[in-house]
Amino acid sequence: MLKLGFLASHNGSSFRAVVEAIETGGLDAEARLLVANRKDAPALAYAAEHDLPHRCIPTAADPEAADAALRAALRAAGVELVVLSGYLRKLGPRTLAAYSGRILNIHPSLLPKYGGQGMYGRHVHEAVAKAGDAVSGASVHLVDGEYDHGPVILQRETPLAPGDDAAAIEAKVTAVEAGLFVEVLQRISRGELALPEPSATISDNLP
């Protein structure tokens, strides 16, 4: 059984989809902890409504302390696999090292296209619309120290119509995102997708 931790900054759409899959028996997993970096994140209220452990760890004032607190919270909750659900902060070295090869994110484009710093949410879809692409989609990838850089685990495409604006593209991509993340976790749970072996690093021993 997968022991999942979730990080969200706002609604946490993928987090909600995964929790629903767990509650309906579609995913053999436990939601161990939801962490938000904003106290007004709706994901926190959703976690409370579903009796899931949750807490807010702000990152802006002291990123190093937040990194240490996040690593400690995930470990204390027994989290083995971390799911990013619209978490708009770069993870620190302690958390990255502690969960090397065990942090998954979903990005609203077919990586490596339209990834990198500043490319999130509507910004991605605006870039796709400007380029006039005939297809877009979503990518679940492993998280490393760079934005949208880690190896892609699974992608799903969605066709676009000529003249689709950013809002239309966003709606189409959003429609495939949550299901894609659930599918990835299902396949990991069944042993159909293997994650790389965690790499031991000196930074994992940081205080």
trRosetta pair geometry for C-beta under 8 A, 3 or more apart (Angstrom, degrees):
i j d omega theta_ij theta_ji phi_ij phi_ji
1 28 5.2 -111 -114 154 73 89
1 29 6.0 159 -176 -105 77 31
1 30 6.0 56 148 -15 119 95
1 189 7.5 10 -130 -140 35 108
2 27 7.6 -46 40 163 124 100
2 28 6.8 110 11 102 85 68
2 29 3.8 -23 65 -114 100 98
2 30 7.1 -168 92 27 56 63
2 80 6.9 -138 -161 70 60 114
2 81 5.6 -40 -165 30 105 135
2 185 6.4 -111 37 -168 172 99
2 188 6.7 67 -83 103 134 112
2 189 5.3 -84 -26 -90 113 97
3 29 7.3 -170 -68 -161 22 76
3 30 5.3 -7 -116 60 62 106
3 32 5.3 39 -179 -37 85 133
3 78 5.5 -74 174 127 148 91
3 79 5.8 -164 129 -131 95 33
3 80 4.3 82 60 11 100 102
3 81 6.9 130 71 20 55 81
4 18 6.9 -121 142 150 168 141
4 29 5.4 34 -15 172 119 124
4 30 6.6 177 23 83 79 50
4 31 5.5 -36 74 -108 106 50
4 32 6.1 166 70 12 44 88
4 79 6.7 -2 157 -140 16 90
4 80 7.7 -50 -71 53 35 73
4 81 5.5 -37 -104 76 66 91
4 82 7.6 132 -161 -105 63 24
4 83 5.7 6 -166 -5 113 116
4 185 7.5 1 -85 -137 137 137
5 32 5.6 -48 -75 69 73 103
5 33 4.7 -5 -126 63 90 95
5 34 7.7 175 -166 -81 60 31
5 35 7.0 15 176 1 104 105
5 74 4.8 -10 -92 -130 176 95
5 77 6.2 114 -92 84 112 135
5 79 3.4 0 -32 -128 118 148
5 81 7.4 173 25 85 73 42
5 82 4.9 -27 72 -109 100 73
5 83 7.1 173 85 23 46 72
6 12 6.6 70 157 -152 129 127
6 15 4.5 92 -168 -116 149 114
6 18 7.4 176 -87 62 129 139
6 31 6.9 -12 -12 -150 119 98
6 33 7.1 -168 31 98 68 54
6 34 4.6 -16 69 -112 108 73
6 35 7.1 171 88 26 55 64
6 43 7.6 -137 126 177 124 135
6 82 7.5 162 -86 -161 23 62
6 83 5.0 -23 -106 71 73 98
6 84 7.8 148 -159 -97 58 19
6 85 5.7 -3 -167 6 105 120
7 34 7.9 165 -83 -161 25 55
7 35 5.3 -20 -107 72 71 94
7 36 7.5 144 -162 -92 53 36
7 37 7.7 31 -170 -26 96 96
7 70 7.8 29 -101 -153 123 127
7 82 6.6 24 -10 -179 108 106
7 83 7.3 -179 22 89 70 49
7 84 5.1 -24 64 -113 104 66
7 85 6.9 161 76 28 49 70
7 87 4.0 22 122 -85 103 150
8 11 7.3 -105 -177 81 130 29
8 12 3.4 -30 -117 -81 156 105
8 15 5.5 -63 -58 -16 133 147
8 34 6.6 -13 16 -169 112 100
8 35 7.7 152 26 83 65 46
8 36 5.2 -34 77 -99 78 86
8 41 5.8 143 112 174 97 141
8 43 3.9 59 92 0 150 172
8 84 7.9 148 -77 -166 51 50
8 85 4.6 -24 -88 79 97 96
8 86 5.6 35 -145 68 77 89
8 87 5.7 -96 -99 -72 20 80
9 36 6.5 133 -109 -155 26 83
9 37 5.7 -23 -107 46 81 99
9 38 5.7 67 -164 4 67 115
9 41 6.0 -145 166 -106 26 126
9 86 5.5 -115 40 129 87 84
9 87 5.3 132 -27 -128 92 39
9 88 4.4 -38 -6 16 166 93
9 89 7.0 140 -79 -12 124 89
10 38 7.3 18 -78 48 52 138
10 41 5.6 -131 -111 -137 19 86
10 42 6.5 18 167 27 57 93
10 43 6.9 94 103 -18 27 104
10 86 5.3 -67 41 133 94 137
10 88 7.8 42 -17 -10 99 119
11 16 7.4 -43 151 -16 87 130
11 41 7.7 -141 -51 -174 21 78
11 42 5.0 -2 -109 65 58 121
11 43 6.1 108 162 -55 19 84
11 46 8.0 67 -171 -20 59 141
11 86 6.6 41 52 47 72 161
12 15 3.6 -25 169 35 109 129
12 16 5.9 120 111 -25 86 86
12 34 7.2 21 -134 -153 165 124
12 36 7.7 -89 -51 -89 125 105
12 41 7.2 71 -25 165 107 114
12 42 7.3 -150 21 86 92 79
12 43 3.2 78 -3 -101 134 125
12 46 6.7 -147 67 48 123 142
12 85 4.3 63 -146 112 70 130
12 86 6.1 -133 -85 43 40 112
13 16 5.8 -55 -152 34 31 111
13 17 6.5 28 152 -17 65 106
13 85 6.5 -168 50 -176 51 107
13 86 6.7 80 16 -22 85 128
13 174 7.3 -44 151 -156 168 98
13 177 6.9 55 106 97 126 127
13 178 5.8 -100 144 -75 95 112
14 17 5.5 -53 -147 37 36 112
14 18 6.3 36 155 -19 68 105
14 83 6.7 -140 121 162 117 118
14 85 4.1 -151 59 -120 97 101
14 86 7.4 159 17 -12 100 85
14 106 5.7 149 -75 20 155 139
14 177 6.4 -89 -76 141 100 102
14 178 5.4 -166 -105 -112 58 69
14 181 4.5 44 -152 30 117 168
15 18 5.9 -58 -149 36 28 108
15 19 6.4 27 155 -17 64 107
15 34 6.4 80 -163 -119 142 116
15 43 5.8 51 68 -141 151 121
15 46 7.5 123 109 93 114 138
15 83 6.8 149 -90 107 73 121
15 85 3.9 -131 -30 22 93 171
16 19 5.7 -54 -146 37 31 111
16 20 6.3 32 155 -20 64 106
16 43 7.6 -126 -48 -120 92 82
16 46 5.9 -63 -93 176 102 156
16 85 7.9 144 1 -178 67 153
16 178 7.5 -42 75 -130 83 132
17 20 5.7 -53 -149 36 31 113
17 21 6.5 33 152 -20 64 104
17 178 3.4 156 -57 -172 164 115
17 179 7.1 -108 -175 -59 145 41
17 181 6.5 106 83 67 128 114
17 182 5.6 -105 138 -48 107 115
18 21 5.6 -52 -150 35 34 113
18 22 6.5 35 151 -20 65 103
18 27 6.7 -57 -160 54 69 168
18 29 7.4 -45 176 81 102 146
18 31 7.2 131 116 -85 104 110
18 83 6.5 30 -21 136 168 174
18 85 7.9 -124 8 -76 122 136
18 178 8.0 -136 -35 -163 65 85
18 181 6.4 -71 -62 120 104 113
18 182 5.9 -174 -95 -92 63 80
18 185 6.4 64 -127 15 111 163
19 22 5.6 -53 -151 35 34 112
19 23 6.2 29 154 -17 67 109
19 31 5.5 10 -103 -56 88 154
19 46 7.7 159 42 146 160 113
19 50 6.0 43 175 153 141 171
19 52 7.0 -78 -121 -54 131 152
20 23 5.8 -57 -143 40 31 109
20 24 6.1 14 162 -6 66 113
21 24 6.3 -64 -140 46 26 99
21 26 4.1 -86 -160 77 79 110
21 27 4.0 55 130 -6 110 118
21 29 8.0 37 100 38 102 117
21 182 4.8 151 -54 -138 158 124
21 185 7.7 129 92 77 150 128
21 186 7.6 -101 172 -62 144 104
22 25 8.0 43 175 -62 27 20
22 26 7.6 -77 -54 56 20 71
22 27 5.0 -57 -76 71 59 103
22 29 5.4 -88 -100 71 110 88
22 30 7.3 120 -150 -104 140 23
22 31 6.0 -161 31 -26 169 100
23 50 7.5 -98 -68 -151 138 122
26 182 7.1 14 120 180 122 127
26 186 7.3 -51 152 -91 81 123
27 182 6.3 -113 -65 -158 133 89
27 185 5.8 23 -145 111 130 117
27 186 5.7 -101 -108 -82 85 80
27 189 6.6 154 -163 -13 73 160
28 189 4.9 148 59 -179 97 140
29 185 6.4 -24 -46 165 152 125
29 189 6.3 -101 -57 -87 95 134
31 34 7.2 5 173 -47 112 92
31 50 7.9 19 74 118 151 129
31 52 5.1 -32 113 -133 123 130
32 53 6.7 -25 160 48 46 124
32 77 4.3 129 149 152 110 110
32 78 5.6 -139 -140 71 149 83
32 79 4.9 -163 73 -79 139 76
33 52 7.7 162 -115 161 21 94
33 53 4.9 -45 -104 96 67 110
33 54 6.9 148 -164 -91 59 40
33 55 7.4 -24 -165 18 104 94
33 73 6.4 170 175 149 157 97
33 74 6.5 -154 66 -109 143 54
33 77 3.9 -44 -35 -137 129 175
33 79 5.9 -76 32 -59 113 122
34 43 6.1 -149 175 148 133 106
34 44 7.0 179 114 -101 121 51
34 47 4.2 -136 40 -88 146 146
34 52 5.8 64 -5 119 113 123
34 53 7.1 160 21 94 70 56
34 54 4.2 -15 66 -109 97 95
34 55 7.9 154 86 23 60 50
35 54 7.3 179 -77 -155 35 61
35 55 5.9 -14 -113 69 74 77
35 56 7.4 135 -162 -111 63 23
35 57 5.5 -8 -169 15 115 110
35 70 6.2 123 155 -130 165 90
35 73 6.2 108 -84 107 133 144
35 74 7.5 -68 -17 -65 140 86
36 39 7.3 144 100 -87 117 24
36 41 3.8 -149 -160 42 148 151
36 43 5.5 156 -78 71 123 112
36 44 5.1 -84 9 -54 143 102
36 54 7.4 21 -2 -175 97 105
36 55 7.9 -164 32 100 71 36
36 56 5.2 -33 74 -109 88 76
36 57 7.7 150 77 29 38 63
37 41 7.6 85 50 -41 48 139
37 56 7.1 115 -130 -163 13 75
37 57 6.2 -42 -104 81 64 65
37 58 5.8 95 -172 -125 69 35
37 59 4.7 -22 -149 -5 129 107
37 60 7.9 118 165 -24 112 78
37 66 7.5 48 -125 -167 104 139
37 87 7.1 98 -1 -152 116 87
37 88 7.9 -126 52 56 132 72
37 89 5.5 59 -17 -7 171 141
38 41 4.5 117 74 -45 93 95
38 56 7.1 -85 91 -143 17 115
38 58 7.4 74 -90 -105 36 78
39 44 7.3 -19 -163 -1 41 166
39 56 4.7 37 -93 -144 69 170
39 58 7.4 -29 -35 -66 91 102
41 44 5.1 100 77 -10 88 98
41 56 7.4 160 23 -107 112 104
42 45 5.5 -51 -159 36 53 112
42 46 6.3 55 145 -22 75 102
43 46 5.4 -53 -148 36 37 115
43 47 6.3 41 153 -22 67 102
43 54 7.9 -175 128 -141 81 135
43 85 7.1 138 -110 93 147 123
44 47 5.7 -52 -151 34 31 112
44 48 6.5 32 151 -18 64 104
44 54 5.4 151 -139 153 70 140
44 56 6.4 -13 -92 -64 144 98
45 48 5.6 -53 -150 36 34 113
45 49 6.4 37 152 -22 66 105
46 49 5.7 -53 -150 34 32 113
46 50 6.5 9 157 -1 65 111
47 50 6.1 -73 -148 49 29 97
47 52 4.2 -93 -161 71 82 107
47 53 7.5 -54 171 82 122 24
47 54 3.8 108 112 -59 148 142
48 51 7.6 33 -175 -75 33 30
48 52 7.6 -89 -58 48 21 71
48 54 6.4 -89 -55 38 71 139
53 77 6.2 -175 94 -122 149 123
55 73 6.4 -126 58 -145 136 145
57 66 5.4 132 153 -150 101 86
57 69 5.1 179 -141 108 129 122
57 70 5.4 172 100 -74 162 83
57 73 6.7 -140 -52 -4 140 153
58 61 6.2 43 119 12 119 101
58 66 6.6 -104 97 -100 45 126
59 63 5.6 39 -179 -108 83 69
59 66 4.3 158 -112 143 64 171
59 89 4.9 69 70 -145 166 162
60 63 7.7 -2 -130 -63 11 80
61 66 8.0 125 58 -42 73 117
62 65 4.0 18 123 27 122 115
62 66 6.1 148 92 -20 70 88
63 66 5.5 -59 -143 40 32 114
63 67 6.2 39 157 -26 67 103
63 92 6.1 155 160 -79 93 122
64 67 5.7 -49 -150 29 31 114
64 68 6.7 27 153 -13 62 104
64 92 6.8 141 -114 -140 42 150
65 68 5.8 -55 -151 38 35 110
65 69 6.1 33 152 -18 68 109
66 69 5.6 -56 -143 40 31 111
66 70 6.1 33 157 -22 66 106
66 92 7.1 141 88 -18 82 138
67 70 5.9 -54 -146 34 26 110
67 71 6.5 25 156 -16 62 105
67 91 7.3 110 -121 -179 95 60
67 92 2.8 -48 -109 56 135 154
67 93 6.9 39 180 40 150 57
67 94 4.8 121 146 36 104 109
67 95 5.6 -125 -160 -11 78 101
68 71 5.9 -55 -149 37 30 109
68 72 6.3 27 155 -17 64 110
68 92 7.9 -51 -32 91 52 149
68 94 5.6 45 -88 52 55 169
68 206 7.9 -114 -94 117 95 104
68 207 7.3 1 -122 121 131 57
69 72 5.7 -57 -146 39 30 111
69 73 6.1 31 156 -21 66 108
70 73 5.8 -54 -144 35 30 110
70 74 6.3 27 159 -16 65 107
70 91 7.8 -130 104 -141 153 88
70 92 7.4 133 46 33 127 110
70 94 7.8 135 67 88 90 108
70 95 5.2 -17 101 -79 116 133
71 74 6.1 -59 -149 37 28 108
71 75 6.3 22 157 -14 64 111
71 92 8.0 -88 -35 75 109 107
71 94 4.5 -88 -33 131 151 107
71 95 4.7 -143 -72 -83 88 67
71 98 4.9 124 -144 5 110 155
72 75 5.9 -61 -147 41 28 108
72 76 6.0 28 158 -21 66 110
73 76 5.8 -55 -143 36 28 111
73 77 6.4 20 158 -14 62 110
74 77 6.0 -64 -150 40 28 106
74 79 4.3 -70 -171 46 82 135
74 82 6.5 -20 -137 -86 143 115
74 95 7.1 92 15 -133 144 97
74 98 7.3 134 80 112 127 136
74 99 7.1 -44 131 -52 154 131
75 78 7.7 43 178 -68 34 25
75 79 7.1 -78 -71 42 25 87
75 98 6.8 -80 -62 -179 112 142
79 82 6.3 60 155 -76 130 78
79 99 7.9 -25 115 -95 107 130
80 102 6.6 -100 157 -167 56 139
81 99 7.9 128 -127 -157 29 116
81 102 5.2 -119 -113 -174 58 92
81 103 7.9 174 -168 -84 56 32
81 104 7.0 15 175 -1 99 110
81 185 7.9 146 118 -123 147 96
81 188 7.4 120 -123 132 164 154
81 195 8.0 179 -114 -28 113 163
82 95 7.9 60 -63 176 173 107
82 99 5.2 32 0 175 125 162
82 102 6.2 85 14 125 84 80
82 103 4.4 -15 70 -112 112 75
82 104 7.0 170 89 24 58 66
82 143 7.9 -62 90 33 113 134
83 104 5.5 -17 -112 67 61 100
83 181 7.1 90 -154 -175 122 124
83 185 7.6 -16 -87 -76 132 128
84 87 4.4 -99 -154 26 94 118
84 103 6.7 48 -27 176 105 93
84 104 6.7 -156 20 95 81 48
84 105 4.0 -11 58 -102 127 84
84 106 7.4 -166 84 16 84 63
84 143 6.5 90 -12 -59 138 144
85 106 7.6 24 -111 29 55 108
85 181 7.9 69 -99 -154 92 170
87 105 7.6 -105 44 -116 101 106
88 120 6.2 124 -117 149 100 171
90 145 7.7 52 -177 -164 113 53
90 147 6.8 -76 -95 -71 105 84
91 95 4.8 -106 -176 85 110 124
91 96 5.2 134 113 -59 116 91
91 103 7.0 -56 -14 -166 168 167
91 143 6.5 73 14 146 136 134
91 145 7.9 -107 73 -108 86 52
92 95 5.5 86 61 18 75 100
92 96 6.8 -144 99 -5 34 98
93 96 5.6 -59 -138 43 31 113
93 97 5.9 28 164 -19 68 109
93 145 7.4 15 -94 -104 73 117
93 203 4.6 -86 161 -179 113 142
93 206 6.6 69 105 2 109 156
94 97 6.1 -59 -147 37 24 106
94 98 6.2 20 158 -17 62 112
94 203 6.8 -130 -86 157 45 93
94 204 7.6 110 -146 -125 53 37
94 206 5.2 -109 -92 72 94 122
95 98 5.8 -57 -141 39 30 110
95 99 6.2 -15 171 21 66 109
95 103 7.8 77 144 -77 96 144
96 99 6.9 -83 -143 58 20 79
96 100 6.6 55 156 -81 62 71
96 103 7.2 -70 -120 5 59 150
96 143 7.3 -118 -118 118 91 98
96 144 7.0 76 -155 -155 124 42
96 145 6.0 47 -148 -74 167 79
96 203 7.6 4 77 108 95 135
97 100 5.8 -6 -148 -45 32 106
97 201 4.8 -111 -134 62 110 118
97 203 4.3 -165 -61 95 151 95
97 204 3.8 -149 146 -73 118 71
97 206 7.3 111 42 12 150 107
98 204 5.7 135 -74 -136 54 89
99 102 4.3 -107 -173 73 82 103
99 103 5.0 90 120 -47 121 97
99 198 7.7 -99 -168 -118 26 121
100 198 4.6 110 77 -153 94 81
100 199 4.9 -95 141 43 150 76
100 201 6.8 124 -57 -2 150 115
100 204 7.6 -71 -16 -74 118 121
101 142 6.3 -19 -131 -149 45 139
101 195 5.5 132 162 158 96 106
101 196 4.5 -112 -135 74 132 89
101 197 6.7 53 91 96 173 18
101 198 4.9 -150 44 -94 119 55
101 199 6.7 115 -21 -3 118 79
102 195 6.5 87 -91 148 60 157
102 198 6.4 -17 -22 -84 110 108
103 142 6.6 91 72 -163 66 65
103 143 4.0 -60 108 44 114 116
104 140 5.9 5 -174 -176 110 100
104 141 7.3 155 -150 80 65 28
104 142 6.5 -48 -98 -100 59 47
104 143 6.9 -154 -88 -14 9 96
104 153 6.9 -28 -128 2 110 149
104 181 7.6 138 131 -142 127 93
104 184 6.9 167 -165 124 152 143
105 140 7.2 169 86 -149 37 56
105 141 6.0 -25 63 64 84 77
105 142 7.9 73 20 -177 83 8
105 143 5.0 87 -14 -69 114 106
105 148 7.7 -111 99 -97 136 59
105 150 7.7 111 31 43 108 123
106 138 5.7 9 -177 177 103 116
106 139 7.0 161 -153 82 57 43
106 140 5.1 -29 -96 -94 78 71
106 141 7.9 135 -102 16 31 69
106 177 5.6 114 149 -161 144 98
106 180 6.8 127 -128 89 129 114
106 181 5.2 -72 -56 -74 139 112
107 111 5.7 65 73 -48 139 116
107 115 6.0 15 175 -106 158 100
107 124 7.6 168 173 -104 84 157
107 138 6.8 162 80 -157 44 67
107 139 5.0 -14 56 60 95 95
107 141 6.6 -6 3 16 114 116
107 148 5.2 78 -97 -120 156 110
108 120 7.9 94 26 -155 108 46
108 121 7.3 76 26 -98 143 19
108 124 5.0 138 83 85 101 153
108 125 6.9 -37 128 -53 129 90
108 136 7.7 16 159 160 75 119
108 138 5.6 -33 -118 -104 45 85
108 170 7.4 15 177 -126 150 67
108 173 4.8 83 -161 145 99 143
108 174 7.5 -9 -120 -67 125 61
108 177 6.6 -37 -97 -85 85 128
109 113 5.5 -121 153 95 121 84
109 114 3.8 -144 -137 75 173 119
109 115 6.5 -149 65 -57 124 73
109 119 7.5 -43 5 160 141 122
109 124 5.1 -137 -43 -171 115 124
109 128 6.6 -167 -114 -65 106 120
109 136 6.2 -69 -127 -161 62 95
109 137 7.1 67 -170 66 26 58
109 138 7.4 45 11 -106 15 38
109 139 6.8 -25 82 3 50 110
109 173 7.7 -23 -74 -131 44 148
110 113 5.5 25 78 43 77 113
110 114 7.9 69 46 36 55 106
110 135 7.4 28 -20 119 145 96
110 136 6.5 -159 -14 -162 97 44
110 137 4.7 55 -65 54 94 106
110 138 7.8 -13 -73 6 56 8
110 139 6.1 119 -132 -50 34 112
110 155 5.7 68 -131 -163 80 139
110 157 6.6 15 -81 -96 129 82
111 114 7.7 -108 -91 63 55 68
111 115 4.9 42 -118 -47 97 136
111 139 4.2 -104 12 52 102 170
111 141 6.1 -20 46 -46 159 144
111 148 5.9 -159 -111 176 128 104
111 152 5.5 178 77 -80 116 121
111 155 7.4 -148 38 -93 78 122
112 115 5.7 -87 -161 23 54 126
112 148 7.7 128 -138 137 61 104
114 119 5.5 175 170 -167 65 137
114 124 4.9 97 159 -147 125 86
114 127 5.1 158 -119 91 112 135
114 128 6.2 -23 -70 -60 159 87
115 119 5.6 178 -154 84 18 144
115 147 6.7 175 164 126 86 87
115 148 3.1 -151 -166 123 115 143
115 149 7.3 161 138 -65 135 50
116 119 5.1 68 60 10 66 125
116 147 5.2 90 -154 91 28 118
116 148 5.8 -83 -41 51 33 120
117 147 4.8 153 -65 12 57 155
118 123 6.3 -119 152 159 73 164
119 123 5.6 -141 -131 109 42 117
119 124 5.3 81 180 -82 84 84
119 127 7.1 -29 -129 2 104 151
119 147 7.3 131 44 143 92 131
119 148 6.7 -45 77 -2 117 154
120 123 6.0 46 54 41 44 116
120 124 6.5 -7 -140 -28 7 107
121 124 6.6 148 71 13 23 97
121 125 7.8 -62 144 6 43 101
121 170 7.9 18 -178 -123 59 124
122 125 5.6 -61 -150 43 44 108
122 126 6.0 49 152 -26 74 104
122 166 5.7 64 -164 159 85 131
122 170 6.3 -25 -104 -78 68 141
123 126 5.8 -54 -147 34 29 113
123 127 6.6 29 154 -19 62 105
124 127 5.9 -61 -158 34 31 110
124 128 6.5 28 149 -18 67 106
125 128 5.4 -48 -146 35 38 114
125 129 6.3 40 154 -20 67 103
125 136 7.5 42 -116 -151 74 168
125 166 4.1 112 116 -155 104 79
125 167 7.6 121 130 -49 145 19
125 169 4.2 165 -154 89 105 118
125 170 4.5 -57 -64 -60 167 84
125 173 6.9 -144 -89 14 110 140
126 129 5.7 -53 -147 37 31 111
126 130 6.3 33 153 -21 64 106
126 166 4.4 -8 -77 -93 62 137
127 130 5.7 -52 -146 35 31 113
127 131 6.4 27 155 -16 63 108
128 131 5.9 -61 -150 39 29 108
128 133 5.1 -64 -165 31 82 125
128 136 5.0 22 -154 -91 154 129
128 160 7.5 -179 151 -68 118 161
128 166 7.6 124 56 -111 90 69
128 169 5.4 167 87 -172 130 161
129 132 7.5 33 176 -71 34 40
129 164 6.4 -125 -110 102 93 74
129 165 5.5 39 -134 -153 149 38
129 166 4.9 -93 -10 -63 144 66
129 169 5.8 -139 -60 -12 95 142
133 136 6.0 100 100 -64 133 81
133 160 6.3 80 101 33 76 145
134 159 6.8 -25 155 -152 76 78
134 160 5.8 -167 -172 56 29 93
135 157 5.2 -5 179 -167 121 115
135 158 7.0 157 -159 77 73 37
135 159 5.5 -46 -104 -110 81 50
135 160 6.0 -166 -89 6 23 91
136 157 7.4 149 89 -152 26 66
136 158 6.0 -22 72 61 73 88
136 160 5.8 62 0 -46 95 121
136 169 5.7 63 15 -163 158 107
136 172 7.0 107 63 94 113 117
136 173 5.6 -56 116 -76 120 113
137 155 5.8 72 124 175 134 95
137 156 5.3 -165 -165 96 113 49
137 157 4.1 -73 -70 -110 138 39
137 158 5.3 150 -91 9 69 74
137 173 6.5 162 -141 -121 13 90
137 176 6.6 -50 -147 83 70 149
138 155 6.9 177 90 -150 45 64
138 156 5.6 2 53 53 86 89
138 173 5.7 128 -55 -170 94 91
138 176 5.5 -174 12 98 120 101
138 177 4.6 161 -98 -98 164 73
138 180 5.3 175 88 35 125 160
139 152 5.2 -61 -168 -131 116 112
139 154 7.6 171 -151 90 53 41
139 155 4.7 -18 -102 -101 76 92
140 152 7.3 104 77 -162 47 67
140 153 4.8 -50 103 59 95 109
140 154 5.1 11 47 54 109 82
140 155 7.5 -160 22 -76 66 45
140 180 6.0 -169 -31 138 113 106
140 181 5.9 147 -92 -100 127 64
140 184 4.7 -89 95 -58 169 160
141 148 7.0 81 59 -154 148 56
141 150 4.9 147 150 83 102 88
141 151 6.2 -180 -157 93 89 34
141 152 4.6 -50 -96 -101 99 51
141 153 6.0 177 -103 0 34 81
142 150 3.7 -118 89 153 72 133
142 151 5.1 22 29 51 114 80
142 153 6.6 106 -35 -45 78 104
142 195 7.4 128 -90 -145 123 99
142 196 7.5 -5 -86 20 166 110
143 150 5.2 -121 -85 -5 9 148
144 149 5.5 -76 56 84 108 105
144 150 4.3 145 -9 -77 92 97
145 149 7.7 -32 68 56 49 138
146 149 3.6 36 85 -7 109 152
146 150 7.9 161 60 -39 81 66
151 196 7.8 91 36 -20 147 127
152 155 6.1 0 175 -46 131 102
153 184 5.8 73 115 -139 132 126
153 193 6.5 60 -173 -172 109 138
154 180 6.6 -171 109 -174 111 98
154 183 7.1 -120 119 101 160 109
154 184 5.2 -164 32 -90 133 102
154 187 7.7 105 -51 42 150 149
154 193 7.4 -64 -43 -107 118 147
155 180 7.9 -7 -158 -154 22 141
156 176 4.8 -148 106 165 130 131
156 179 7.9 -9 13 88 174 97
156 180 4.7 -137 3 -93 132 126
158 172 4.6 173 134 155 143 106
158 173 6.1 -159 36 -86 139 52
158 175 7.2 108 -108 66 154 105
158 176 5.4 -160 -53 -15 122 141
160 164 4.7 -110 -171 23 100 150
160 168 7.8 108 -146 117 91 106
160 169 6.1 -1 -115 -105 123 91
160 172 6.8 173 -95 62 73 164
161 164 5.1 115 59 -49 73 103
161 168 7.5 -67 45 148 102 142
164 168 4.1 -129 -157 93 86 128
164 169 5.2 109 140 -57 121 82
164 172 7.5 -24 -156 -2 148 138
165 168 5.3 95 50 12 63 101
165 169 7.1 -125 104 -3 31 93
166 169 5.7 -58 -145 40 31 110
166 170 6.1 36 156 -24 66 107
167 170 5.7 -52 -146 34 29 114
167 171 6.6 31 155 -21 62 103
168 171 5.8 -52 -152 32 32 112
168 172 6.6 27 153 -15 64 106
169 172 5.8 -59 -152 38 33 109
169 173 6.2 25 156 -14 69 110
170 173 6.0 -60 -143 41 29 106
170 174 5.9 31 159 -22 66 110
171 174 5.9 -54 -142 36 26 112
171 175 6.6 34 155 -28 59 105
172 175 5.8 -53 -157 24 30 116
172 176 7.5 9 154 -5 60 104
173 176 6.3 -70 -160 40 37 98
173 177 6.3 49 148 -45 72 103
174 177 5.6 -43 -142 10 36 120
174 178 7.9 26 176 -14 63 93
176 179 6.1 -74 -160 50 45 107
176 180 5.7 48 151 -31 80 113
177 180 5.8 -67 -154 32 25 111
177 181 6.6 18 159 -16 66 105
178 181 6.0 -55 -152 34 33 108
178 182 6.5 30 153 -15 66 106
179 182 5.7 -55 -148 38 34 111
179 183 6.2 37 153 -23 66 106
180 183 5.6 -54 -149 35 31 114
180 184 6.5 34 153 -21 64 102
181 184 5.7 -50 -151 31 33 113
181 185 6.6 27 154 -13 64 106
182 185 5.9 -60 -151 41 32 107
182 186 6.2 37 151 -23 67 107
183 186 5.5 -53 -146 35 32 114
183 187 6.3 27 158 -16 65 107
184 187 6.0 -61 -150 39 28 107
184 188 6.4 28 153 -18 65 105
184 193 6.6 -44 -159 39 66 168
185 188 5.6 -50 -144 36 34 112
185 189 6.2 38 154 -22 65 106
186 189 5.7 -56 -150 36 29 113
186 190 6.3 16 156 -9 65 110
187 190 5.9 -57 -141 44 32 104
187 192 4.1 -82 -164 72 85 112
187 193 4.2 66 122 -8 108 110
188 191 7.7 40 180 -71 30 23
188 192 7.5 -85 -61 54 21 70
188 193 4.8 -54 -76 71 63 104
188 194 8.0 134 -127 -89 72 22
188 195 6.7 26 -131 -32 118 103
191 194 7.4 19 -165 -74 59 81
196 199 7.9 -3 128 -35 116 91
200 204 6.5 -90 -156 24 59 146
201 204 5.2 117 64 -14 74 96
202 205 6.1 -61 -174 33 49 107
202 206 8.0 75 134 -47 67 80
203 206 5.3 -7 -167 -24 58 116
